[in-house]
Structures are given as C-alpha cells and as structure tokens.
C-alpha cells in the first residue's frame, strides 16, 4: 500500500496499513513485539504513512507516550 498524500486515513484504512507494514494479524499484536522492532514500526507509521500519534494509540492500545517517544 503506497500512501503519498497527507490526508488522514480512516481507522479501517489505518488498521489494514498497520497489519501490512508491521506484518501482524491483529493490530494489538504489535504490543507483543520486542521494543526495538515495535519502535521502528511506530516511527515508520508516523513518518512515512503520516498516521497520527492518537490514531496509532487508539488502534494498537499502545500508550501515547510510548508512540510519541518511538
């Protein structure tokens, strides 16, 4: 999935994106990854795909502070 524009994705679109980028079955599975891998995926979702910190937090269940500092 190639997202080049900066429009905000719907939660359904963002869920599919997270599953594809992070190679997980459920978006909440990203919490079970090791810290380094998890943070790399979070950085990628924020910088390359322009997902908001709050949207990542809401969909994955990862604390906003963790997403912010990744």
N, C-alpha and C positions, 0 to 999 in steps of 0.2 A: 504494500500500500504506500503510495507516494503522496504525501501531503505537503504541498509547497506554499499554499496560501495560509494566511494567519487568522482565518475565521475560527471561531470556537466550535469544536466538534460537539455533537450531541453525546450524551452518555453512552448510548448504544454504539455509536461510531468509535468513541474513545475506548470502550470495552473491547471491541474487536481489534483495535490497534494495539492495545496493551497485550492482548493474548498473542498476537502475531510477533510483535517486537520482542517480548520477553520469553516467548516460547513456553507459555504456561497454559494449562487447561482452564483454570479459573483465575480471575484477576487477583483474588485473595491469596493465591499460591505464591505470589511474589514476596510475601512476608516470610516464607519459609526458605528463601534463597539465602546464601551466605551474604554477609554485609557488603563486601566489595562488589559482588555481582549485582546485588539489589541496587546499590547506589549508582552503579554505572548505568543500569537500565533507567533509573529515575532521572538522571542527568540527560540521557538521550531523549526521554519522553518530553522533558521540559524544553530543551534547546532545539532539537531537530523537528519535533512534532508540535511544539507550542501548546502542550496541554498545561492548564493552569495547576498551580500547587493544590488548590482546593479541590479541583476535579480529580486529580490523582489521589488525594487523601480520601475523598468520598468513595471512589470506586475500589480502591485497594484495601482500605482500612488501615493504612499506614499513617501514623501521626504526622500532622502538618509540619512540625519542627524537623522531623526526620527527612521529609520530602524537601523542605526548604534548604537544609544543610547538605543534601546529597550532591 
